């Protein structure tokens, strides 16, 4: 079984033998791959790490020479040529931004950095109201454009900063899952940080078992285990990356409309989808929305999700959308 949010894969067995697995650092976290095929494992890992390195060179904000960083440093408002991959991911991010009415916004980077959750380093106390407002003025997905023919990006503000951290890991998971399939892996589990994609069934005919990590307050590491196949999962939670100041906890999930950390009572959201890029982006958007906005949004779009809501007594209540049961294996 594997746990969403964990970096280490706990091997499952197939016909009495452990499944083959390998892992390594990537995108500020770790990747893990688990497959049934044991042949050419070393060559498989080389191919996976090469692909991850390619994606990182395109979309990382931690690499000043990446394609995305170069666009962020570009101060003109004409089209900036990029790879087809970067254009497609930005285009997808902009669509999620529009669908979520800005709850998800790939231009929220200035606020993420200001609060100490980006590549510019950590902080121990909140920024000033004046600095927060300055960051908010730089946010606005409507002022960013992406095209695929020819692939390019364009921004209306010279100091606009695009951050794909809420979709790039999901995109990478999908790419690695597809790469393994092309190499003949009919069953695989790919994990980058908290993004997971399961393909096929294990050789013994059983589904992959995923333990959904829940926030503190339930008194145990997991509350539920789901069995999945051909499905992606992602969790966005406010307990993973945060700092405390004068009794107030500030989490890394930023509301683009305020340029401040979210303040509602939803501690985390887990989303199940066909592709990891979808579950990755939607989990972030729904955590910003909260359950009151997010659950109706999911029901309208048939999104399978679980919201972990903090109650006044300190306990956590799990609220699942009606489509969750339809996406997991009995």
N, C-alpha and C positions, 0 to 999 in steps of 0.2 A: 504494500500500500504506500501511496505517496500523499504528503500533506501539502495543500496549497499554502505557499508562503515559505515552506522549508527549502533549504538549499541542498540537502543531502537526500538522495533517493534511497529508500529502503527496498531492496530487491525482493521481487515476488518470485515464486517458483513456477516452473513449467516442466511437467513430466518428471518431477523430482529434482530438476536442476535449476539453478539460479539463472535468471535472464541476464544476458550480457549488458553491461552498462559502462558509460564513461562520462566524465564531467570535466569542467574547467571554468576559469573566470571569463566573464564577458559582460559588457554593458554595465559595469559597476556592481555586478552581482555574480551569480554562477549559473551555468547551464548544466543540465543533466539529460542524457539520452539513454533510454532503455529499449533494447530490441531483443527479439527472439533469435535472430540470426547471429551466430558467433563467428562466422567466417569473415575474413578481411576487416576485422574490427579496427585495427590500427589505421588502415586506409580510410575507413569510414570516418574516424575521428578527425583525420587530417582534412577531409573534404568539408566536414561540419565546421571546423574552426576557421577554415579559409572563407567559407560563406559568411560566418558571423563577423569576421574581420572586415569583409567587404561592406556589409550593412553598417557596421560601426563607423567606417570611414565616410559613409554617406550622410548619416543622420545623427551622429553624436554631437551634443552641445559641449561635451567635456574635451573634445578634440578641436583645437583652434583651427586646424587645417581641414576639417571635414567639410563636405559640400554644404551642409546646413549652416555651419559656422561662417563659412565664406559668404553665404547669402545674408546672414544676420549682420555681417560687417559691411555689406554693400549699402551705400547711402543714397543711391539713385532710385527713381520710381519706374524705370523701364524694366522690360522682361529680363530676368536673370536665368541663363541656361543651366539646367540641372539634369541629372540622370532621369530616365523614365521611372525608376523605382521611387526616387524621392518625390517626383511630381505626383505619382499615384497615391503615395501615403499621405501627402499633404492634401490632395483632393479628397481622400476618404475622411481625413480629420475635419476638413471644412464641412463635409456633408453631415457628420455627426454633430458638429457645432450648430449647424442650422436646424437639424432635427431636434436637438435638445434645447433650442432657444438660448444658446450661449452657456449652458451649464458646463459643457465641454468646450474648451477654447484653446487651440494650439498656439495662440499668441499670449497666453497667460505667463510666459516665462519671466518677464520683468518682476512680477510680484513673487513668483517662486524664488527667484534669486534674492530679492529684497528680504524675504523672510528667512533666508539661510538654508533653503532646501534645494539649491541648484549648484552648479559648478563653481560659483564664486565663494563658497565656504559657509560654515555654520555661524549662527549667532545665538546669544544667550538671553536676549531681551527683545521685545517687539520694536519694530521701527517706528518713527514718528508718524503722526497723522499726515503731515505734509509730504513725506516721502512716499507713503502709501498712496496718496492721491496722485502724485506724479507717476507712479507705476501704473495706476488704474487708467490714466490717460493714454498710456501706450498699448493698452489691451483692446482688441477688437477684430475678431475674425473676419468681419465684413470688409476690412481694409486689406485683406490678403487674397490673392488670386493664384490659382494653379491651372496649368494647361498641360496636355499630354502630346499635342502635335503642333510644333515641336515641344518637347518637355521643358517647362520653364516656370518660374515663380515671379510674382510681382507684388510689391507692397506700396501702400499709399503714404506710409510714414517712414522717414529715413531711419528712425531709431526703433522700428518694430523688431521684435525678437521672437522667433518661432522656436517652440520647444515640442519635440515629438516624443518625449519620454513616456507619454501615456498611450502611445500606439506602436512605437518602434520595437519594443520587446515582443508584443503580440505579432507584429509582422514577421519578426525574425523566427519566432516559434513556427509559424505557418510555413516559412521558407525551408526550415530544417526538416519539418515533417514531410514536405513535398520532396525534398532532396533524398530523404531516406526511402520514400516510396519508389522513386525513380531507380534507386539502387537495389530494388527488390525486396525491401522490408515491408511485408504485409501487415505487421503488427509493431507499433512503436509508441513510446511515450516520450514526449519532448517537454522539458521544463526550462524556463528562464525566469529566475526570481519567483514571482507568484503567478506566472502565466503558464498554462498547461494545455497540451493538446494530445489527445489519445486517438490512435488510429487502429482500427481493426480490433480483434480479440487476441488474448494470449493463446499460445499454442495448445493449452489444455482446454480451450473452448470457453473459458470464463472471461468476463468483462474486466476492464481495469478498475481498481478500487481506489477512489480518491477521498481522502479525509479532508473535509472542509474546516479550515482553521477559523475559530471564532474568537472574538475579543474576550478579555478577562471579565469574569463576572459569572460564568457558567460553572466554575469550579472544576473543570476538566479540559484537557487540551482540545478535544474535538467534541462536537455535539452530534454530528451526523457523518455517515460515510455513504457516498453515492457510487454506484457502479455505472460506468460509461463506456461507450465505444463510438469512434468517429465523432468526437465532441471536444470542444475547447472550454476551458474554465479560467476565470480570473477573479481575484479578490482585491478590492481596494479598501483599506482600513486606516483609521486615524491613530491606531496604536503602534504602527511600525516606525514612523519617522516623525518625531515631535520634540518640543522642548517645553520646559516649565519655567514660569516666571511669576513670582509673587502669588503663588497658588493657582495660577491659570495655566492650562495646558494648551499649547498652540501646535496643531497638527499640520502635516505637509500638504494636505489637500486644500487648494485655494479656490475660493469662489471668484470667478472672473468678474462678476458684477461689482464686487466690493474690494477686490485685491487683498482680501483677508482670509485667513483660514475659516473653513465652514464652522458654524456655531450651533447647528441643530443637534438632535439627540441620536442620530444614526451613526453608529460606530464603524460600520463596515457593510460592504455589499459584495456578494458573490454572484457572478453571471455565468450562465452556460449558453454557448452559441456554436454555430457551425465552424467559425474561424476564430483563431485567437486574437486577431486584430480587432474583431468585433467585441469579444468579451472584455478585452483590455480597455478599449475606449469607453464602452458602455458602463463598466464598473466605476470608472472615474466620474462619468457624467451623473450616474445615479447617486453616488455618494455626495456630490454637490447638491443635487436636487433634494435629497432626503426622502423619506418614505411617503410623506403626504403628496408630494408631486411625482415621485418616482414610480410608485406602484401603479397609478393610473396610466402613466406613460408606458410602462411595461405591458399592461393589459391591452392597451390599444395596439401595440406593435408585436404582441405575442412573444415577449421576451421572458425567458426563464431566469428568475433571480431570487435571491434570499437577502433580505434586509435585516441587519442586527441592530436592534433599537435599545438604547439605554432607558430604563424606567427609573422612576423617582426613588425606588427602594434600592437602586444600585445594580439590580439584576439586568440581564440582557434577554430581550424577547426576540425570537426569530420570526420574521414575517415573510412567507414565500408567495410568489405570484402563482396564479392558477396554472401556468404553463410549465412550472418546474417539474411536476410529476411526469409530464409528457416527454421530457428530454433525458430522463435517467432510466437505466435498465432495472426492471423489477428484481 
